[in-house]
Amino acid sequence: MRGFLLFDFRVFPLLFYKKWKLIYDFKDLYLNKLFQISFFIGLIVVEYFTTRTLNTYIVESMWNILILFVSFFALYILLNVSFKIFTTLGKVSMLLVFALQIEIVQHFIPNRYFSLLDILAEGIGILVAIGVINFYDKYIKVKDTSYIRL
């Protein structure tokens, strides 16, 4: 005999309507919340590591550019997956304002400085993430699964 489940995802679908009347079940709704939490944790981690006063070898070296590129690449992917209601321009502008805020805060921290190269690396990370998402949506993602019979 199976154990008691509070919610069986196959039996109790939740109809969750958004702008385009997408239908989600409980599993998708919880996954979306997990991505949203991951996005905000990512924002906090990036803010902490880019504005702390400790000088480490990683922060002082040119690896800083690669770290910023990868972090904003991941932040855009998480933002895109968790908040589908925003347009691409809105998502890009939110992350670029966040990047500008980081650089302004770094200007007032001892041994740190405002760097346009950092903002450029963050912007390139966002653009590469947009390209990866567009490539995935166009070539990899299955658009219509109505023809698949199980």
VEXMI-951665 format. One line per field, with one value per atom (N, C-alpha, C): chain; x, y, z. Coordinates in nm, 2 decimals, padded with zeros to 4 digits, always signed. Example, Ala and Ser with C-alpha at 12.3 -4.5 7.8 and 13.67 -1.06 7.14 Angstrom:
kette: c(A|A|A|A|A|A)
c1: c(+01.32|+01.23|+01.32|+01.28|+01.37|+01.29)
c2: c(-00.57|-00.45|-00.33|-00.22|-00.11|+00.00)
c3: c(+00.78|+00.78|+00.78|+00.71|+00.71|+00.79)
This chain:
kette: c(A|A|A|A|A|A|A|A|A|A|A|A|A|A|A|A|A|A|A|A|A|A|A|A|A|A|A|A|A|A|A|A|A|A|A|A|A|A|A|A|A|A|A|A|A|A|A|A|A|A|A|A|A|A|A|A|A|A|A|A|A|A|A|A|A|A|A|A|A|A|A|A|A|A|A|A|A|A|A|A|A|A|A|A|A|A|A|A|A|A|A|A|A|A|A|A|A|A|A|A|A|A|A|A|A|A|A|A|A|A|A|A|A|A|A|A|A|A|A|A|A|A|A|A|A|A|A|A|A|A|A|A|A|A|A|A|A|A|A|A|A|A|A|A|A|A|A|A|A|A|A|A|A|A|A|A|A|A|A|A|A|A|A|A|A|A|A|A|A|A|A|A|A|A|A|A|A|A|A|A|A|A|A|A|A|A|A|A|A|A|A|A|A|A|A|A|A|A|A|A|A|A|A|A|A|A|A|A|A|A|A|A|A|A|A|A|A|A|A|A|A|A|A|A|A|A|A|A|A|A|A|A|A|A|A|A|A|A|A|A|A|A|A|A|A|A|A|A|A|A|A|A|A|A|A|A|A|A|A|A|A|A|A|A|A|A|A|A|A|A|A|A|A|A|A|A|A|A|A|A|A|A|A|A|A|A|A|A|A|A|A|A|A|A|A|A|A|A|A|A|A|A|A|A|A|A|A|A|A|A|A|A|A|A|A|A|A|A|A|A|A|A|A|A|A|A|A|A|A|A|A|A|A|A|A|A|A|A|A|A|A|A|A|A|A|A|A|A|A|A|A|A|A|A|A|A|A|A|A|A|A|A|A|A|A|A|A|A|A|A|A|A|A|A|A|A|A|A|A|A|A|A|A|A|A|A|A|A|A|A|A|A|A|A|A|A|A|A|A|A|A|A|A|A|A|A|A|A|A|A|A|A|A|A|A|A|A|A|A|A|A|A|A|A|A|A|A|A|A|A|A|A|A|A|A|A|A|A|A|A|A|A|A|A|A|A|A|A|A|A)
c1: c(+00.08|+00.00|+00.09|+00.05|+00.13|+00.11|+00.21|+00.19|+00.09|+00.04|-00.05|+00.02|-00.03|+00.02|-00.08|-00.03|-00.13|-00.18|-00.09|-00.14|-00.08|-00.16|-00.12|-00.12|-00.01|+00.00|-00.08|-00.10|-00.17|-00.32|-00.37|-00.51|-00.57|-00.49|-00.54|-00.47|-00.50|-00.44|-00.49|-00.40|-00.43|-00.43|-00.55|-00.55|-00.51|-00.39|-00.33|-00.32|-00.40|-00.41|-00.32|-00.24|-00.16|-00.20|-00.11|-00.15|-00.19|-00.13|-00.17|-00.25|-00.30|-00.38|-00.31|-00.19|-00.11|-00.17|-00.17|-00.22|-00.11|-00.10|+00.01|-00.05|+00.02|-00.02|+00.06|+00.04|+00.11|+00.26|+00.31|+00.45|+00.51|+00.45|+00.51|+00.50|+00.40|+00.39|+00.50|+00.52|+00.63|+00.77|+00.78|+00.91|+00.93|+00.83|+00.84|+00.88|+00.82|+00.85|+01.00|+01.04|+01.18|+01.28|+01.25|+01.33|+01.33|+01.21|+01.21|+01.29|+01.29|+01.37|+01.52|+01.55|+01.69|+01.74|+01.65|+01.69|+01.72|+01.64|+01.67|+01.79|+01.81|+01.93|+02.05|+02.04|+02.15|+02.18|+02.08|+02.10|+02.17|+02.13|+02.20|+02.34|+02.37|+02.51|+02.60|+02.54|+02.62|+02.65|+02.54|+02.56|+02.66|+02.66|+02.76|+02.90|+02.92|+03.06|+03.12|+03.03|+03.08|+03.10|+03.04|+03.05|+03.12|+03.18|+03.24|+03.38|+03.43|+03.56|+03.68|+03.66|+03.78|+03.84|+03.97|+04.04|+04.09|+04.04|+04.09|+04.15|+04.23|+04.30|+04.20|+04.08|+03.99|+03.93|+03.90|+03.83|+03.93|+04.06|+04.16|+04.21|+04.19|+04.25|+04.15|+04.19|+04.10|+03.99|+04.00|+03.89|+03.76|+03.77|+03.65|+03.56|+03.61|+03.53|+03.45|+03.52|+03.46|+03.35|+03.38|+03.29|+03.16|+03.18|+03.06|+02.98|+03.05|+02.99|+02.90|+02.96|+02.88|+02.77|+02.79|+02.69|+02.57|+02.59|+02.48|+02.41|+02.49|+02.43|+02.34|+02.38|+02.29|+02.17|+02.19|+02.08|+01.98|+02.02|+01.92|+01.84|+01.91|+01.84|+01.74|+01.78|+01.68|+01.57|+01.60|+01.49|+01.40|+01.45|+01.36|+01.28|+01.33|+01.25|+01.15|+01.18|+01.09|+00.99|+01.02|+00.92|+00.90|+00.81|+00.78|+00.69|+00.63|+00.54|+00.62|+00.75|+00.82|+00.87|+00.88|+00.94|+01.09|+01.15|+01.30|+01.37|+01.31|+01.37|+01.36|+01.25|+01.23|+01.33|+01.35|+01.44|+01.59|+01.62|+01.76|+01.78|+01.68|+01.69|+01.70|+01.62|+01.63|+01.77|+01.83|+01.96|+02.07|+02.05|+02.15|+02.15|+02.03|+02.01|+02.08|+02.06|+02.13|+02.28|+02.33|+02.47|+02.53|+02.45|+02.49|+02.49|+02.39|+02.39|+02.51|+02.55|+02.67|+02.79|+02.81|+02.92|+02.92|+02.80|+02.79|+02.83|+02.78|+02.82|+02.97|+03.03|+03.17|+03.25|+03.20|+03.28|+03.30|+03.21|+03.22|+03.29|+03.33|+03.39|+03.54|+03.62|+03.76|+03.82|+03.92|+04.00|+03.91|+03.80|+03.71|+03.69|+03.65|+03.63|+03.52|+03.46|+03.36|+03.43|+03.37|+03.43|+03.33|+03.35|+03.26|+03.28|+03.41|+03.44|+03.36|+03.33|+03.25|+03.10|+03.05|+02.91|+02.91|+03.01|+03.02|+03.02|+03.10|+03.10|+02.96|+02.90|+02.77|+02.67|+02.67|+02.58|+02.61|+02.73|+02.76|+02.71|+02.72|+02.66|+02.51|+02.44|+02.30|+02.27|+02.34|+02.32|+02.34|+02.45|+02.47|+02.36|+02.31|+02.20|+02.07|+02.05|+01.93|+01.95|+02.07|+02.10|+02.08|+02.12|+02.11|+01.96|+01.88|+01.74|+01.67|+01.70|+01.64|+01.67|+01.80|+01.84|+01.76|+01.75|+01.67|+01.53|+01.47|+01.32|+01.30|+01.40|+01.38|+01.41|+01.52|+01.57|+01.55|+01.54|+01.55|+01.41|+01.34|+01.22|+01.11|+01.04|+00.92|+00.81|+00.76|+00.65|+00.51|+00.48|+00.34|+00.36|+00.30|+00.31|+00.18|+00.08|-00.05|-00.04|+00.06|+00.07|+00.13|+00.19|+00.25|+00.15|+00.14|+00.05|+00.13|+00.08|+00.15|+00.08)
c2: c(-00.12|+00.00|+00.12|+00.22|+00.34|+00.43|+00.51|+00.61|+00.72|+00.78|+00.89|+01.02|+01.07|+01.19|+01.30|+01.41|+01.53|+01.58|+01.59|+01.63|+01.53|+01.46|+01.38|+01.46|+01.49|+01.58|+01.53|+01.40|+01.35|+01.37|+01.37|+01.37|+01.52|+01.60|+01.74|+01.84|+01.87|+01.97|+02.11|+02.20|+02.34|+02.42|+02.49|+02.57|+02.71|+02.75|+02.88|+02.96|+03.06|+03.14|+03.26|+03.28|+03.40|+03.48|+03.57|+03.66|+03.58|+03.47|+03.39|+03.27|+03.27|+03.15|+03.02|+03.02|+02.90|+02.82|+02.69|+02.60|+02.53|+02.54|+02.48|+02.38|+02.28|+02.19|+02.22|+02.15|+02.19|+02.18|+02.08|+02.06|+02.18|+02.23|+02.34|+02.47|+02.48|+02.60|+02.60|+02.48|+02.47|+02.49|+02.44|+02.46|+02.61|+02.68|+02.82|+02.90|+02.86|+02.93|+02.89|+02.77|+02.74|+02.82|+02.84|+02.93|+03.07|+03.12|+03.26|+03.27|+03.18|+03.18|+03.17|+03.09|+03.08|+03.21|+03.28|+03.41|+03.51|+03.52|+03.62|+03.58|+03.45|+03.41|+03.44|+03.43|+03.46|+03.61|+03.69|+03.84|+03.87|+03.81|+03.84|+03.79|+03.68|+03.63|+03.72|+03.76|+03.85|+03.98|+04.04|+04.16|+04.15|+04.04|+04.02|+04.01|+03.93|+03.91|+04.03|+04.11|+04.22|+04.35|+04.35|+04.47|+04.45|+04.34|+04.32|+04.38|+04.42|+04.49|+04.40|+04.27|+04.19|+04.18|+04.19|+04.17|+04.03|+03.97|+03.83|+03.83|+03.72|+03.71|+03.71|+03.64|+03.62|+03.76|+03.84|+03.97|+04.06|+04.05|+04.15|+04.11|+03.99|+03.94|+03.96|+03.93|+03.94|+03.83|+03.74|+03.64|+03.71|+03.83|+03.91|+03.92|+03.95|+03.97|+03.84|+03.73|+03.60|+03.57|+03.60|+03.57|+03.65|+03.78|+03.87|+03.82|+03.78|+03.73|+03.61|+03.51|+03.39|+03.42|+03.51|+03.53|+03.60|+03.70|+03.76|+03.68|+03.59|+03.49|+03.40|+03.35|+03.27|+03.35|+03.47|+03.55|+03.58|+03.60|+03.62|+03.49|+03.38|+03.25|+03.23|+03.25|+03.23|+03.33|+03.46|+03.56|+03.52|+03.47|+03.44|+03.32|+03.22|+03.10|+03.13|+03.22|+03.24|+03.35|+03.45|+03.56|+03.58|+03.50|+03.51|+03.62|+03.69|+03.80|+03.93|+03.94|+04.05|+04.03|+04.14|+04.13|+04.12|+04.09|+04.08|+04.21|+04.32|+04.45|+04.48|+04.45|+04.47|+04.39|+04.27|+04.18|+04.24|+04.27|+04.33|+04.46|+04.54|+04.67|+04.65|+04.56|+04.53|+04.49|+04.39|+04.34|+04.45|+04.53|+04.64|+04.75|+04.77|+04.87|+04.81|+04.68|+04.61|+04.61|+04.60|+04.60|+04.75|+04.85|+04.98|+05.01|+04.96|+04.98|+04.92|+04.80|+04.74|+04.83|+04.88|+04.96|+05.09|+05.15|+05.27|+05.25|+05.13|+05.10|+05.07|+05.01|+04.98|+05.11|+05.21|+05.34|+05.39|+05.37|+05.42|+05.32|+05.20|+05.10|+05.12|+05.12|+05.13|+05.02|+05.05|+04.95|+04.89|+04.95|+04.91|+05.03|+05.01|+05.13|+05.10|+05.20|+05.20|+05.15|+05.05|+05.00|+04.98|+05.05|+05.03|+04.90|+04.84|+04.71|+04.60|+04.62|+04.52|+04.53|+04.65|+04.66|+04.60|+04.62|+04.56|+04.41|+04.35|+04.20|+04.15|+04.22|+04.18|+04.19|+04.30|+04.31|+04.20|+04.17|+04.06|+03.93|+03.90|+03.78|+03.77|+03.89|+03.89|+03.86|+03.93|+03.90|+03.76|+03.70|+03.56|+03.47|+03.50|+03.43|+03.44|+03.56|+03.58|+03.49|+03.49|+03.41|+03.26|+03.21|+03.07|+03.04|+03.13|+03.10|+03.10|+03.20|+03.20|+03.08|+03.03|+02.91|+02.79|+02.78|+02.67|+02.68|+02.79|+02.80|+02.77|+02.81|+02.79|+02.65|+02.59|+02.46|+02.34|+02.36|+02.24|+02.21|+02.31|+02.30|+02.24|+02.14|+02.09|+02.18|+02.24|+02.34|+02.27|+02.17|+02.12|+01.97|+01.93|+01.79|+01.72|+01.78|+01.72|+01.59|+01.58|+01.47|+01.35|+01.37|+01.26|+01.18|+01.05|+00.96|+00.87|+00.86|+00.77|+00.64)
c3: c(+00.00|+00.00|+00.00|-00.09|-00.09|+00.03|+00.06|+00.17|+00.13|+00.23|+00.21|+00.16|+00.05|-00.01|+00.01|+00.06|+00.08|-00.05|-00.15|-00.28|-00.38|-00.46|-00.57|-00.69|-00.76|-00.87|-00.99|-01.00|-01.12|-01.10|-00.97|-00.95|-00.93|-00.87|-00.84|-00.92|-01.04|-01.12|-01.07|-01.07|-01.03|-01.16|-01.19|-01.30|-01.26|-01.31|-01.28|-01.40|-01.42|-01.54|-01.53|-01.63|-01.64|-01.76|-01.81|-01.92|-02.04|-02.08|-02.19|-02.16|-02.04|-01.99|-02.00|-01.95|-01.94|-01.82|-01.84|-01.73|-01.67|-01.54|-01.46|-01.37|-01.33|-01.22|-01.10|-00.99|-00.87|-00.88|-00.96|-00.97|-01.04|-01.15|-01.22|-01.13|-01.05|-00.96|-00.86|-00.80|-00.70|-00.76|-00.88|-00.95|-00.98|-01.02|-01.04|-00.92|-00.80|-00.68|-00.64|-00.67|-00.64|-00.72|-00.85|-00.94|-00.89|-00.84|-00.79|-00.67|-00.58|-00.46|-00.49|-00.59|-00.64|-00.70|-00.77|-00.83|-00.72|-00.62|-00.52|-00.43|-00.41|-00.34|-00.43|-00.56|-00.65|-00.64|-00.64|-00.62|-00.49|-00.39|-00.26|-00.26|-00.32|-00.33|-00.41|-00.53|-00.61|-00.54|-00.48|-00.41|-00.30|-00.22|-00.11|-00.17|-00.27|-00.31|-00.39|-00.45|-00.52|-00.44|-00.32|-00.24|-00.11|-00.09|+00.04|+00.04|+00.16|+00.16|+00.17|+00.19|+00.19|+00.05|+00.05|-00.08|-00.09|-00.20|-00.23|-00.36|-00.39|-00.52|-00.63|-00.61|-00.72|-00.75|-00.66|-00.68|-00.75|-00.72|-00.77|-00.91|-00.95|-01.07|-01.19|-01.31|-01.42|-01.42|-01.33|-01.32|-01.28|-01.22|-01.18|-01.30|-01.42|-01.54|-01.57|-01.57|-01.60|-01.50|-01.37|-01.26|-01.28|-01.31|-01.34|-01.46|-01.56|-01.68|-01.65|-01.58|-01.55|-01.45|-01.35|-01.26|-01.32|-01.41|-01.47|-01.58|-01.64|-01.73|-01.65|-01.53|-01.45|-01.40|-01.36|-01.31|-01.41|-01.54|-01.64|-01.67|-01.67|-01.69|-01.58|-01.46|-01.35|-01.35|-01.39|-01.40|-01.51|-01.63|-01.74|-01.71|-01.63|-01.60|-01.49|-01.40|-01.28|-01.30|-01.38|-01.40|-01.55|-01.60|-01.74|-01.78|-01.68|-01.71|-01.76|-01.74|-01.78|-01.92|-02.00|-02.13|-02.12|-02.24|-02.24|-02.21|-02.26|-02.23|-02.08|-02.02|-01.88|-01.80|-01.83|-01.76|-01.77|-01.89|-01.92|-01.84|-01.84|-01.78|-01.62|-01.57|-01.43|-01.39|-01.46|-01.43|-01.45|-01.55|-01.57|-01.47|-01.42|-01.30|-01.18|-01.16|-01.05|-01.07|-01.19|-01.21|-01.19|-01.23|-01.20|-01.05|-00.98|-00.84|-00.77|-00.81|-00.76|-00.78|-00.90|-00.93|-00.85|-00.83|-00.75|-00.60|-00.55|-00.41|-00.40|-00.50|-00.50|-00.50|-00.55|-00.56|-00.41|-00.32|-00.19|-00.09|-00.14|-00.05|-00.07|+00.05|+00.04|-00.04|-00.12|-00.21|-00.32|-00.35|-00.46|-00.55|-00.67|-00.76|-00.86|-00.92|-01.02|-01.15|-01.22|-01.34|-01.45|-01.56|-01.67|-01.74|-01.72|-01.78|-01.71|-01.58|-01.51|-01.56|-01.58|-01.64|-01.78|-01.86|-01.99|-01.98|-01.89|-01.88|-01.83|-01.74|-01.70|-01.81|-01.89|-02.01|-02.11|-02.14|-02.23|-02.18|-02.05|-01.99|-02.01|-02.00|-02.02|-02.16|-02.26|-02.40|-02.44|-02.39|-02.42|-02.37|-02.25|-02.19|-02.28|-02.33|-02.42|-02.55|-02.60|-02.72|-02.69|-02.57|-02.54|-02.52|-02.46|-02.44|-02.58|-02.66|-02.79|-02.88|-02.87|-02.94|-02.89|-02.76|-02.70|-02.74|-02.73|-02.77|-02.92|-03.00|-03.15|-03.19|-03.14|-03.20|-03.11|-02.98|-02.89|-02.83|-02.78|-02.71|-02.80|-02.75|-02.83|-02.81|-02.92|-02.92|-02.89|-02.96|-02.95|-02.93|-02.81|-02.78|-02.79|-02.86|-02.88|-02.97|-03.05|-03.14|-03.07|-02.96|-02.89|-02.81|-02.83|-02.76|-02.67|-02.55|-02.45|-02.44)
